[in-house]
C-alpha cells in the first residue's frame, strides 16, 4: 500500500514537472508495463492441421489470416445472408 502510494506520487511529480506531458505519460506507461523476463515468441503453430516450427511459415500463416479478415467480413456482411435490409445501419452493428 505504501509502495503504491509512493509510486503514484513519483509519477504525479514527473507529470507535473514535465514540459511534454504526452511523452512523459507514455514513458511512464512503458516503464510500468515493461517486463524484461517475458519472451513473446511462437515456437510452433498448427498450420493446415500440421505442426510447423518454421518461423517463415508461421509468419506467412499470420499474414494470410490477417490479410483475409477484412475480405471475409465484407463477404459475410454484404452477401445478404446475415442482413435482411442492407440499407438499415443497425444491421452493420
C-alpha positions in Angstrom: 0.0 0.0 0.0 2.8 2.4 0.9 4.8 1.4 -2.2 1.8 2.0 -4.4 1.3 5.5 -2.9 4.9 6.3 -3.3 4.9 5.3 -6.9 1.8 7.3 -7.6 3.3 10.3 -6.0 6.5 9.8 -8.0 4.7 9.6 -11.3 2.5 12.6 -10.5 5.6 14.6 -9.8 7.1 13.5 -13.1 4.0 14.7 -14.9 3.8 18.0 -13.0 7.4 18.8 -13.8 7.1 17.7 -17.5 7.1 20.1 -20.4 5.9 17.4 -22.7 3.1 15.6 -20.9 2.1 13.1 -23.6 5.7 11.9 -23.9 6.1 11.6 -20.2 2.8 9.8 -19.9 3.9 7.2 -22.5 7.3 6.8 -20.8 5.5 6.1 -17.5 3.2 3.6 -19.2 6.3 2.0 -20.9 8.1 1.8 -17.5 5.1 0.3 -15.7 4.2 -2.3 -18.4 7.7 -3.4 -19.4 8.7 -6.8 -18.2 12.1 -7.9 -19.4 11.6 -11.5 -18.1 8.9 -12.4 -20.7 9.6 -13.7 -24.1 6.8 -13.4 -26.6 7.7 -15.9 -29.3 5.8 -18.6 -31.0 7.9 -21.6 -31.5 5.3 -23.9 -33.1 2.0 -23.4 -34.7 -0.7 -25.6 -36.2 -1.0 -24.7 -39.9 -3.5 -26.6 -42.0 -3.6 -29.4 -39.4 0.2 -29.8 -39.5 2.5 -28.6 -36.7 5.2 -26.2 -38.0 8.2 -24.7 -36.3 9.4 -22.8 -39.4 9.3 -19.1 -38.5 8.7 -18.0 -42.1 5.7 -20.4 -42.4 4.3 -19.1 -39.1 4.7 -15.5 -40.3 3.0 -16.4 -43.6 0.2 -18.1 -41.8 -0.4 -15.0 -39.7 -0.2 -12.7 -42.8 -2.6 -14.9 -44.7 -5.1 -14.9 -41.8 -5.0 -11.2 -41.0 -5.0 -10.1 -44.6 -8.1 -12.1 -45.3 -10.1 -11.0 -42.3 -11.5 -7.8 -43.9 -12.4 -9.6 -47.2 -14.2 -12.3 -45.2 -16.1 -9.8 -43.2 -17.2 -8.0 -46.4 -18.4 -11.2 -47.9 -20.4 -12.1 -44.9 -21.9 -8.6 -44.3 -22.7 -7.9 -47.9 -23.8 -11.3 -49.1 -27.3 -10.7 -47.7 -27.2 -13.9 -45.6 -26.8 -12.1 -42.2 -28.7 -8.9 -43.0 -32.3 -8.7 -44.2 -32.1 -5.0 -45.0 -28.7 -3.7 -46.1 -30.0 -0.1 -46.0 -30.6 -0.2 -42.3 -27.5 0.9 -40.4 -28.4 -1.3 -37.4 -27.6 -4.4 -39.5 -24.0 -3.4 -39.5 -23.7 -3.4 -35.7 
